């Protein structure tokens, strides 16, 4: 059984709210790096970056982070911009769902090998099943779910949705 937990309008509102929170935390920054984790994380990052570009004069750099989400240690982490592009910058790492924390912790680890100004995380849904010491600094909603339940995020033109299955 699937249950729609977020509508298109709610997803848009969450992206806007998170963008304003990011802006407030980076009001003096000249450049903000928005790094979306490949797949739905990148799609959510694009929504946040689009709002940021409207509300701040800071340069918003959107990049994509790729890894094997099941085995990031084996695959390694690849990012679509050079290390120099994010060195000493403010970075927000974005994913759609924070479940175990595996993807975010390996993504964060990638950035922590370089001197940066700050690193924050943003997720659309926080499931509270973490096995790593990482949290979402900006989150859309928090859900207490069982391990047997699944969160499905769909980003479609004018029909974004989040389902609990």
RONU-15050 format. One record per residue: residue number from 1; y, x negated, z of N, C-alpha, C in turn. Coordinates in nm, 3 decimals. Last residue first. Layout:
N
<NUM; <Y; X; Z>; <Y; X; Z>; <Y; X; Z>>
...
# end
This chain:
165
<165; <0.369; -0.557; 0.128>; <0.239; -0.509; 0.079>; <0.130; -0.536; 0.180>>
<164; <0.698; -0.490; 0.098>; <0.599; -0.531; 0.197>; <0.468; -0.471; 0.150>>
<163; <0.941; -0.596; -0.142>; <0.834; -0.506; -0.100>; <0.748; -0.571; 0.006>>
<162; <1.262; -0.589; -0.269>; <1.169; -0.662; -0.183>; <1.069; -0.559; -0.131>>
<161; <1.443; -0.604; -0.582>; <1.374; -0.531; -0.474>; <1.288; -0.627; -0.394>>
<160; <1.676; -0.544; -0.843>; <1.618; -0.635; -0.746>; <1.551; -0.551; -0.637>>
<159; <1.780; -0.427; -1.082>; <1.665; -0.368; -1.012>; <1.597; -0.468; -0.920>>
<158; <1.968; -0.545; -1.247>; <2.001; -0.416; -1.186>; <1.884; -0.349; -1.113>>
<157; <1.725; -0.752; -1.364>; <1.860; -0.704; -1.390>; <1.876; -0.562; -1.338>>
<156; <1.522; -0.854; -1.091>; <1.533; -0.801; -1.226>; <1.674; -0.747; -1.243>>
<155; <1.332; -1.008; -0.875>; <1.470; -1.015; -0.921>; <1.470; -0.973; -1.066>>
<154; <1.126; -0.926; -0.610>; <1.145; -0.912; -0.755>; <1.295; -0.918; -0.785>>
<153; <0.902; -1.037; -0.372>; <1.043; -1.030; -0.410>; <1.051; -1.023; -0.562>>
<152; <0.675; -0.935; -0.136>; <0.693; -0.959; -0.279>; <0.841; -0.936; -0.311>>
<151; <0.494; -1.034; 0.139>; <0.627; -0.996; 0.094>; <0.637; -1.032; -0.054>>
<150; <0.199; -0.913; 0.293>; <0.260; -0.999; 0.193>; <0.398; -0.944; 0.158>>
<149; <-0.016; -0.925; 0.582>; <0.082; -0.858; 0.496>; <0.148; -0.961; 0.404>>
<148; <-0.165; -1.079; 0.745>; <-0.235; -1.014; 0.634>; <-0.140; -0.944; 0.539>>
<147; <-0.009; -1.156; 0.954>; <-0.045; -1.259; 0.856>; <-0.113; -1.200; 0.734>>
<146; <0.239; -0.899; 1.005>; <0.110; -0.961; 1.034>; <0.081; -1.065; 0.926>>
<145; <0.592; -0.946; 1.077>; <0.480; -0.896; 0.997>; <0.351; -0.959; 1.043>>
<144; <0.904; -0.892; 1.146>; <0.784; -0.930; 1.219>; <0.668; -0.865; 1.147>>
<143; <1.171; -1.009; 0.956>; <1.062; -0.912; 0.967>; <0.951; -0.970; 1.052>>
<142; <1.513; -1.031; 0.905>; <1.398; -1.088; 0.974>; <1.295; -0.978; 0.990>>
<141; <1.723; -1.068; 0.614>; <1.658; -0.986; 0.717>; <1.545; -1.066; 0.781>>
<140; <1.880; -1.302; 0.528>; <1.908; -1.164; 0.494>; <1.854; -1.070; 0.599>>
<139; <2.020; -1.586; 0.692>; <1.905; -1.504; 0.653>; <1.949; -1.361; 0.625>>
<138; <2.098; -1.917; 0.742>; <2.151; -1.792; 0.688>; <2.031; -1.709; 0.643>>
<137; <1.926; -2.094; 0.854>; <2.061; -2.087; 0.908>; <2.130; -1.958; 0.863>>
<136; <1.598; -2.068; 0.937>; <1.694; -2.027; 0.836>; <1.831; -2.017; 0.904>>
<135; <1.429; -2.362; 1.063>; <1.478; -2.225; 1.073>; <1.571; -2.196; 0.957>>
<134; <1.147; -2.555; 1.153>; <1.261; -2.533; 1.064>; <1.300; -2.386; 1.074>>
<133; <0.897; -2.696; 1.248>; <1.021; -2.672; 1.322>; <1.142; -2.663; 1.229>>
<132; <0.619; -2.505; 1.114>; <0.702; -2.626; 1.117>; <0.833; -2.594; 1.190>>
<131; <0.508; -2.266; 1.099>; <0.422; -2.368; 1.157>; <0.494; -2.503; 1.161>>
<130; <0.638; -1.934; 1.133>; <0.657; -2.076; 1.107>; <0.551; -2.164; 1.175>>
<129; <0.669; -1.663; 1.084>; <0.533; -1.719; 1.098>; <0.535; -1.871; 1.084>>
<128; <0.904; -1.508; 1.029>; <0.872; -1.551; 1.166>; <0.727; -1.597; 1.185>>
<127; <1.011; -1.429; 0.786>; <0.891; -1.361; 0.835>; <0.847; -1.404; 0.975>>
<126; <1.309; -1.359; 0.640>; <1.249; -1.450; 0.739>; <1.132; -1.377; 0.803>>
<125; <1.440; -1.328; 0.318>; <1.354; -1.267; 0.420>; <1.295; -1.376; 0.509>>
<124; <1.624; -1.500; 0.195>; <1.643; -1.355; 0.186>; <1.566; -1.285; 0.297>>
<123; <1.765; -1.793; 0.343>; <1.652; -1.716; 0.291>; <1.688; -1.568; 0.286>>
<122; <1.899; -2.118; 0.366>; <1.925; -1.976; 0.348>; <1.802; -1.910; 0.289>>
<121; <1.998; -2.405; 0.557>; <1.898; -2.330; 0.481>; <1.936; -2.183; 0.476>>
<120; <2.193; -2.708; 0.535>; <2.165; -2.575; 0.591>; <2.062; -2.508; 0.503>>
<119; <2.309; -3.022; 0.599>; <2.203; -2.948; 0.529>; <2.179; -2.819; 0.605>>
<118; <2.587; -3.244; 0.542>; <2.514; -3.146; 0.622>; <2.412; -3.076; 0.535>>
<117; <2.624; -3.492; 0.407>; <2.720; -3.445; 0.506>; <2.656; -3.344; 0.600>>
<116; <2.369; -3.747; 0.368>; <2.435; -3.622; 0.328>; <2.530; -3.579; 0.439>>
<115; <2.187; -4.017; 0.252>; <2.296; -3.977; 0.341>; <2.364; -3.850; 0.286>>
<114; <1.848; -3.930; 0.191>; <1.976; -3.974; 0.136>; <2.085; -3.937; 0.236>>
<113; <1.635; -3.808; 0.293>; <1.615; -3.948; 0.259>; <1.742; -4.011; 0.203>>
<112; <1.686; -3.541; 0.316>; <1.714; -3.625; 0.433>; <1.686; -3.773; 0.409>>
<111; <1.596; -3.412; 0.088>; <1.740; -3.441; 0.101>; <1.769; -3.539; 0.214>>
<110; <1.320; -3.397; 0.145>; <1.367; -3.463; 0.023>; <1.515; -3.504; 0.037>>
<109; <1.316; -3.239; 0.375>; <1.277; -3.380; 0.383>; <1.327; -3.458; 0.262>>
<108; <1.376; -2.989; 0.267>; <1.473; -3.054; 0.356>; <1.443; -3.204; 0.365>>
<107; <1.135; -2.943; 0.130>; <1.262; -2.948; 0.057>; <1.368; -3.020; 0.138>>
<106; <0.959; -2.940; 0.343>; <0.944; -3.045; 0.242>; <1.070; -3.057; 0.156>>
<105; <1.060; -2.714; 0.477>; <1.056; -2.844; 0.547>; <1.041; -2.960; 0.447>>
<104; <1.038; -2.504; 0.286>; <1.170; -2.548; 0.334>; <1.164; -2.686; 0.400>>
<103; <0.757; -2.490; 0.254>; <0.844; -2.519; 0.141>; <0.980; -2.571; 0.187>>
<102; <0.668; -2.431; 0.522>; <0.622; -2.547; 0.446>; <0.719; -2.585; 0.336>>
<101; <0.722; -2.203; 0.658>; <0.823; -2.309; 0.665>; <0.786; -2.432; 0.584>>
<100; <0.572; -1.977; 0.639>; <0.523; -2.082; 0.728>; <0.626; -2.192; 0.749>>
<99; <0.817; -1.814; 0.530>; <0.691; -1.770; 0.587>; <0.643; -1.875; 0.686>>
<98; <1.097; -1.709; 0.400>; <1.054; -1.813; 0.495>; <0.931; -1.758; 0.564>>
<97; <1.165; -1.632; 0.066>; <1.096; -1.591; 0.189>; <1.063; -1.714; 0.272>>
<96; <1.341; -1.762; -0.121>; <1.337; -1.616; -0.107>; <1.280; -1.574; 0.026>>
<95; <1.565; -2.033; -0.039>; <1.436; -1.980; -0.082>; <1.437; -1.829; -0.061>>
<94; <1.793; -2.304; -0.057>; <1.771; -2.160; -0.064>; <1.629; -2.128; -0.110>>
<93; <1.995; -2.527; 0.110>; <1.864; -2.513; 0.049>; <1.824; -2.366; 0.058>>
<92; <2.305; -2.654; 0.072>; <2.237; -2.535; 0.121>; <2.108; -2.522; 0.041>>
<91; <2.496; -2.940; 0.162>; <2.386; -2.882; 0.083>; <2.335; -2.757; 0.152>>
<90; <2.769; -3.148; 0.120>; <2.718; -3.035; 0.197>; <2.617; -2.961; 0.109>>
<89; <2.725; -3.501; 0.052>; <2.774; -3.366; 0.022>; <2.713; -3.267; 0.121>>
<88; <2.624; -3.761; 0.035>; <2.741; -3.733; 0.119>; <2.805; -3.597; 0.093>>
<87; <2.471; -3.696; -0.275>; <2.496; -3.794; -0.169>; <2.628; -3.763; -0.099>>
<86; <2.433; -3.541; -0.496>; <2.435; -3.474; -0.365>; <2.458; -3.570; -0.247>>
<85; <2.452; -3.712; -0.712>; <2.523; -3.584; -0.721>; <2.528; -3.512; -0.585>>
<84; <2.281; -3.922; -0.661>; <2.426; -3.946; -0.649>; <2.504; -3.816; -0.648>>
<83; <2.037; -3.807; -0.732>; <2.067; -3.832; -0.590>; <2.217; -3.854; -0.569>>
<82; <2.079; -3.560; -0.993>; <2.054; -3.695; -0.943>; <2.091; -3.706; -0.795>>
<81; <1.911; -3.242; -1.021>; <2.031; -3.326; -1.023>; <1.996; -3.462; -0.964>>
<80; <1.672; -3.102; -0.994>; <1.733; -3.107; -1.127>; <1.864; -3.186; -1.134>>
<79; <1.404; -3.258; -0.816>; <1.528; -3.180; -0.817>; <1.602; -3.204; -0.948>>
<78; <1.078; -3.249; -0.684>; <1.168; -3.291; -0.792>; <1.288; -3.199; -0.793>>
<77; <0.843; -3.365; -0.460>; <0.955; -3.274; -0.479>; <1.045; -3.332; -0.587>>
<76; <0.480; -3.376; -0.466>; <0.613; -3.433; -0.451>; <0.718; -3.328; -0.480>>
<75; <0.218; -3.295; -0.473>; <0.299; -3.282; -0.595>; <0.430; -3.359; -0.587>>
<74; <0.123; -3.350; -0.211>; <0.054; -3.404; -0.329>; <0.146; -3.404; -0.451>>
<73; <0.300; -3.208; -0.055>; <0.280; -3.350; -0.028>; <0.218; -3.418; -0.150>>
<72; <0.281; -2.941; -0.134>; <0.400; -3.020; -0.170>; <0.386; -3.169; -0.147>>
<71; <0.077; -2.728; -0.206>; <0.049; -2.867; -0.169>; <0.168; -2.957; -0.205>>
<70; <0.185; -2.481; -0.257>; <0.060; -2.485; -0.180>; <0.031; -2.627; -0.129>>
<69; <0.405; -2.536; -0.413>; <0.426; -2.472; -0.283>; <0.301; -2.473; -0.196>>
<68; <0.487; -2.812; -0.572>; <0.370; -2.726; -0.560>; <0.377; -2.665; -0.421>>
<67; <0.834; -2.797; -0.664>; <0.723; -2.856; -0.590>; <0.605; -2.761; -0.599>>
<66; <1.176; -2.830; -0.756>; <1.038; -2.796; -0.792>; <0.939; -2.870; -0.704>>
<65; <1.493; -2.696; -0.737>; <1.399; -2.785; -0.672>; <1.257; -2.738; -0.703>>
<64; <1.797; -2.687; -0.915>; <1.663; -2.632; -0.898>; <1.572; -2.738; -0.837>>
<63; <2.145; -2.626; -0.834>; <2.034; -2.707; -0.884>; <1.901; -2.642; -0.849>>
<62; <2.486; -2.583; -0.868>; <2.359; -2.514; -0.854>; <2.250; -2.603; -0.911>>
<61; <2.776; -2.656; -0.715>; <2.674; -2.718; -0.799>; <2.542; -2.650; -0.768>>
<60; <3.099; -2.558; -0.708>; <2.966; -2.512; -0.667>; <2.865; -2.569; -0.765>>
<59; <3.393; -2.687; -0.592>; <3.298; -2.698; -0.703>; <3.159; -2.658; -0.650>>
<58; <3.615; -2.457; -0.433>; <3.524; -2.571; -0.427>; <3.433; -2.569; -0.550>>
<57; <3.752; -2.228; -0.426>; <3.791; -2.322; -0.531>; <3.703; -2.446; -0.531>>
<56; <3.573; -1.923; -0.369>; <3.620; -2.054; -0.328>; <3.661; -2.138; -0.449>>
<55; <3.482; -1.684; -0.474>; <3.560; -1.680; -0.349>; <3.613; -1.816; -0.303>>
<54; <3.333; -1.715; -0.705>; <3.443; -1.618; -0.707>; <3.534; -1.631; -0.585>>
<53; <3.137; -1.893; -0.636>; <3.230; -1.933; -0.742>; <3.350; -1.839; -0.750>>
<52; <2.990; -1.739; -0.453>; <3.071; -1.852; -0.407>; <3.175; -1.893; -0.510>>
<51; <2.858; -1.564; -0.629>; <2.958; -1.512; -0.535>; <3.049; -1.625; -0.488>>
<50; <2.692; -1.749; -0.760>; <2.784; -1.666; -0.838>; <2.893; -1.608; -0.749>>
<49; <2.537; -1.850; -0.550>; <2.632; -1.939; -0.618>; <2.734; -1.858; -0.698>>
<48; <2.378; -1.624; -0.492>; <2.469; -1.677; -0.391>; <2.577; -1.762; -0.457>>
<47; <2.236; -1.605; -0.734>; <2.317; -1.492; -0.686>; <2.421; -1.539; -0.584>>
<46; <2.104; -1.850; -0.739>; <2.200; -1.817; -0.845>; <2.291; -1.703; -0.802>>
<45; <1.933; -1.823; -0.519>; <2.039; -1.924; -0.514>; <2.146; -1.895; -0.620>>
<44; <1.753; -1.637; -0.622>; <1.839; -1.597; -0.510>; <1.958; -1.693; -0.498>>
<43; <1.636; -1.802; -0.816>; <1.703; -1.678; -0.858>; <1.797; -1.628; -0.748>>
<42; <1.521; -1.998; -0.656>; <1.627; -2.035; -0.751>; <1.705; -1.912; -0.797>>
<41; <1.331; -1.841; -0.523>; <1.434; -1.911; -0.446>; <1.551; -1.952; -0.534>>
<40; <1.158; -1.759; -0.724>; <1.251; -1.660; -0.666>; <1.359; -1.725; -0.582>>
<39; <1.148; -2.075; -0.876>; <1.095; -1.939; -0.871>; <1.200; -1.846; -0.814>>
<38; <1.231; -2.355; -0.673>; <1.185; -2.299; -0.801>; <1.117; -2.163; -0.785>>
<37; <1.487; -2.322; -0.445>; <1.347; -2.363; -0.463>; <1.290; -2.282; -0.579>>
<36; <1.819; -2.423; -0.508>; <1.720; -2.315; -0.503>; <1.580; -2.369; -0.526>>
<35; <2.088; -2.554; -0.363>; <1.959; -2.596; -0.418>; <1.858; -2.485; -0.399>>
<34; <2.413; -2.602; -0.398>; <2.322; -2.490; -0.371>; <2.192; -2.523; -0.442>>
<33; <2.660; -2.803; -0.270>; <2.538; -2.805; -0.349>; <2.451; -2.687; -0.304>>
<32; <3.005; -2.799; -0.295>; <2.890; -2.748; -0.219>; <2.771; -2.745; -0.314>>
<31; <3.312; -2.971; -0.263>; <3.192; -2.945; -0.343>; <3.079; -2.900; -0.251>>
<30; <3.510; -2.985; -0.082>; <3.552; -2.983; -0.223>; <3.434; -2.948; -0.314>>
<29; <3.533; -2.810; 0.229>; <3.456; -2.891; 0.132>; <3.511; -2.876; -0.009>>
<28; <3.645; -2.643; 0.413>; <3.720; -2.764; 0.378>; <3.649; -2.852; 0.275>>
<27; <3.455; -2.440; 0.449>; <3.588; -2.406; 0.399>; <3.669; -2.529; 0.355>>
<26; <3.191; -2.408; 0.517>; <3.227; -2.518; 0.428>; <3.368; -2.504; 0.373>>
<25; <3.149; -2.182; 0.660>; <3.099; -2.306; 0.720>; <3.142; -2.430; 0.639>>
<24; <3.252; -1.992; 0.482>; <3.317; -2.013; 0.612>; <3.276; -2.145; 0.676>>
<23; <3.060; -2.013; 0.274>; <3.200; -2.048; 0.251>; <3.272; -2.078; 0.382>>
<22; <2.835; -1.912; 0.404>; <2.834; -2.050; 0.354>; <2.978; -2.097; 0.332>>
<21; <2.923; -1.650; 0.445>; <2.889; -1.734; 0.561>; <2.890; -1.882; 0.521>>
<20; <2.951; -1.565; 0.180>; <3.070; -1.573; 0.266>; <3.043; -1.658; 0.390>>
<19; <2.680; -1.576; 0.103>; <2.780; -1.660; 0.035>; <2.907; -1.674; 0.119>>
<18; <2.572; -1.379; 0.271>; <2.532; -1.519; 0.290>; <2.632; -1.612; 0.222>>
<17; <2.697; -1.153; 0.156>; <2.721; -1.188; 0.297>; <2.686; -1.334; 0.323>>
<16; <2.590; -1.159; -0.106>; <2.735; -1.169; -0.085>; <2.766; -1.213; 0.058>>
<15; <2.320; -1.123; -0.053>; <2.363; -1.244; -0.124>; <2.514; -1.267; -0.102>>
<14; <2.332; -0.868; 0.069>; <2.286; -0.983; 0.146>; <2.332; -1.114; 0.079>>
<13; <2.417; -0.710; -0.150>; <2.500; -0.719; -0.029>; <2.462; -0.842; 0.055>>
<12; <2.197; -0.738; -0.319>; <2.329; -0.784; -0.362>; <2.421; -0.804; -0.242>>
<11; <2.001; -0.615; -0.162>; <1.985; -0.757; -0.198>; <2.120; -0.814; -0.241>>
<10; <2.106; -0.354; -0.156>; <2.092; -0.429; -0.031>; <2.078; -0.579; -0.059>>
<9; <2.087; -0.279; -0.425>; <2.218; -0.288; -0.361>; <2.213; -0.368; -0.231>>
<8; <1.803; -0.284; -0.455>; <1.889; -0.371; -0.535>; <2.025; -0.390; -0.467>>
<7; <1.649; -0.259; -0.127>; <1.686; -0.210; -0.259>; <1.773; -0.312; -0.330>>
<6; <1.379; -0.358; 0.073>; <1.518; -0.384; 0.033>; <1.540; -0.331; -0.109>>
<5; <1.127; -0.253; 0.105>; <1.206; -0.276; 0.226>; <1.351; -0.313; 0.196>>
<4; <0.881; -0.048; -0.011>; <1.007; -0.113; -0.051>; <1.094; -0.127; 0.072>>
<3; <0.550; -0.109; 0.031>; <0.662; -0.040; 0.094>; <0.789; -0.116; 0.056>>
<2; <0.221; -0.055; -0.086>; <0.345; -0.130; -0.087>; <0.458; -0.044; -0.034>>
<1; <-0.117; -0.084; 0.000>; <0.000; 0.000; 0.000>; <0.125; -0.089; 0.000>>
# end
